[in-house]
């Protein structure tokens, strides 16, 4: 995301390259994960057939369905590519940690991870700075 929280189609990240240590940070997070919730918008409300191996369709977003999945999975859930889903999970208290790669630029008016209506208190867990100017931040929502 950009310094001002923009998460739209991040083609603007290409100018910064990809530091190998960023890949190591992503690998560490995904290694603990036993389920991935991918998607550009939300957990699918339209798909009826899973085309990826080892996939399950849980249907449209519902806090109860996500809580159930969290209870079934022996490990972490990882969300990739869906600001809409992350915002819903935050609003429903279902996020354990936020892992953010913040790029050193501002984008102005565009979709943001944290809209005006979403208010969350977070506790700092850790950070790492990379030679390309990107900062990796980890936070946990406060109870």
Steps between C-alpha positions, in 0.01 A plus 500: 500500500607861461583730792148641481343153517413448133472137393359527147653292217861538615680526167671804656703259717697384193720812513638384837596147405465204730757464776571133567450561873139598419456153355647349813250693715209381283632142510517510880136612525368256243700210648288527818181514297285198433232680300500793260203725436585651159301745299473850369169582664355254756477130575302396195125522501477385139734201459338159532789275398857506633747477214820506708610177665448488877247785476173548680240762423359651816255730321437870546669677789358428840676543833362166624639315198845652554490422872410142411787477254741641758385229740547222243845599372805394698708811427455852375267632231664726243312764301648617174372752250178611666477832680124451521543171685766641736276797585210262576723275711630802694148630560394157630805456724635207298852630423781371719785687324546749219811464284545812291760593240495879485647666191660846519248697297153645528224425251228747591141409425471123456373194692657481846548216742353704787195702395374791708227287658741233633668577831747254651759519777810301419802380697842507336663158455798565276646662192771465241631756251628405156756661270226582246331734752216260589422444868342178627274561801325248722216595733243318712156643567452592865223316683 
